[in-house]
Amino acid sequence: GRAIASSTKLISLWIDCGHRARVLQLLEYVNQNRSVELLRLWAFDLPTLDLFQRLEPFLKNSDKLKCINAGLGTVEDAAIRFVMNALAQRQTSLDKIVFGCCQIDFDYVLSRIKNDPMINPKSVSFEDNNIGYMDDDCVLLSEIIADNNLSLEEIGLAYNPIGHGGLRSIATAIANRGRALKFLSIGGSLGWEEMKN
């Protein structure tokens, strides 16, 4: 923990959480770090709101932070809202936001990306989140893809059960963009063969 707090060269920090008390103690040291650019916090079965609340100073104030990667298990709606509110209070937008292998309020996160100027990442990833059973899941995403006022350049949606209607909506939005996407992942989706066409 002390090494993390004092490091000026540590760029990527992955915390795949274990013992709750020790993790919470470790996060206090993370708050003191000023070099980490990528923070991955995979919470397993720990209550994630507690974890992110402990990280509030880091999320809001770290001028080096470029990517937050959270997931695996249950990331409560309250935790998602806390993270997005903290990011909205930053002086600079993150480059990348990742929520992986967890159930999240997809529309809420997308609404914040669309409407909050300080949550304007170049890359968003929602991989293996059970998004797409309903085609409506992809409506707001398609609006964001087609919005040339946003910074979005990369989208990760792999291993989500996106159906034909959702994929058509996404493909149309990509075609209507004023500039090309740099990266798109939709592998493992139900309508993948259609998307390739």
N, C-alpha and C positions, 0 to 999 in steps of 0.2 A: 504493500500500500504506500509506504513512504517513497519507494522508488518511482511509483506512478505519479505521485504528487509532485515530485521534484524534477521529473524528466522533461527535457526540452527537445528530445529527439523521437519520442514515442509517437508514432503516427496512427497506428491501427490497434485498437483495443477490443478484444472479444471477451465477453463475460457470459459464459454458458453456465447459468446459475446453479448453485448447489445449496449449501447450508444457508438458510435465510439470514441469520444474524451476522454471519461472516460476510455475506454479499452486501448487506446494508452498510456494514463497517467499511468495506472496500470502496463503496460508492462515495463515501465522504472524502476519500483521497482523490477520487476522480474529479471531484469538484474543484480541486486545487490545481489540476493539470491545465496547461495552456498550449500543448502541442498536438493533442490527439485530433485527427481529422475524421476518422471513421470509428464510431462507437457501435458495437453490436451487443445488444442485451437480449439474450434468449432466455426467457423466464421459466420454462418448464411449468411446474405447478405452483410457483410462488405468486402471491398477489402482486400484480404488476403495478397497480397504482402506488403502492408503498415505494417500489423501486424508483419509479419516475419522479415521485415527489422528492425523494432524497437527492435526485440529480438535477433539481430545478435550477440551481445557480449555473451549472455547467451548460444545460440546454439553452438557457437565456443569454449567457454572457461569453461563452467561449468563442473567440473570434476566429479560431482555427477550425472549428467543427464544420465539416462539409457533408457528412452522411450519418444518419441515424438508421440503424437496422434493428428492428424489434420483432419478436415473434416466438413461435413454438409454444403451443398450448393455448391457454386462455389469456388474451389481452383484453381486459375489461373495457367496456365502453367509456367508463370514467377515466381510465388510463389513457385511452386514445384522445379524449377531449383535453386532458391535461397536457399531453405532449403537443398537440396542435396549438393550444393556447400559449404554451411556452415558446414555441417556434415563432408565433405571431409577434412576440415581444422582442425578438432579436433585432439587431441592427442590420444584419445581412441574411439573405435567404440561404438555406442549405442547397447544395447541388443535388442531393439524392435523399429520398425517403423510401424506406423498405419496411413493409409489414409482411412477414412470411410465416407460413404454416400456422395460422391462427384465424379465428373468426373475428372479423371486425365490422364496424359500421362503415361499409364501403362508401355509401352516398355521403355520409358526414365528412369523411376525409376528402373526397373529391370536391364537395361544396366549399370546404375551406381553401383548397388549392385554387379553385376557380375564382373565389370572391375576396380572398385576403391577399393584398399585394406583398406582404412579407412572407407568405408561404407560397413561393413561386419556384419550385425546384425544376432543374433541368431533367431530372430522372425520377420516376416513381415506379415502384414494383410492389405488386400484390400477388405473390406467387404462392400457390397451394392454399388459397383462402376460401375455397368453395364459392367463388363468384361466378355467376353466369347461368345458374339453373333457370332464372327468369331473364328473359331478354331485356327487361327494363333495367337490369343491373348495368347495362352497357350504354344506356341513353346519355347519362351525364358524362361518362367517360368519353363518349363520342363528341359531345359538345366541347369538352376540354381539348381533345386532340385537334379539332377544327379551329380553335380559338388562336389566332396568330398573335394575339397580344400577350400570351403566356410564354414562358421560357421553355416549356416542355419539349424535350428532344428524344427521350428514351422512355419506353414503357415495358414493364415486365409483367406478364399475365400467365406465365407457364403453370400448367397443372391445375387450371381452373376449368370447370365443366361448362365452358361457354358454347352455346348452341348456335345454330345457323343464323337466327335472327340477330343475335348479338354480334356475330362475326361480320355479317353484312353491314351492320351499323358502323362498326369500327373501320371496316375497309372503305366505306363511303367517306367517313371523316378523314381518313388518311389521304384519299384522293383529292379531297377539297382543301387540304392545307395549302398555305402559300409557300411552304418550304418542306423539305423531306424530313422524315424521322431518321435519326441516326441509328436507332436500335429498337427492335420490337420482338418480344418473345411471347408466343401463344402455343407452344408445343404442348401436346397432351389434351387439347381441347376437342370437343365432340365434332365440331365443324371444320377441322383442320384441312381436310381435302378441299373444301369449298374456299377456304381462305387462300390457299395456294393459287387458286384460279383468279 
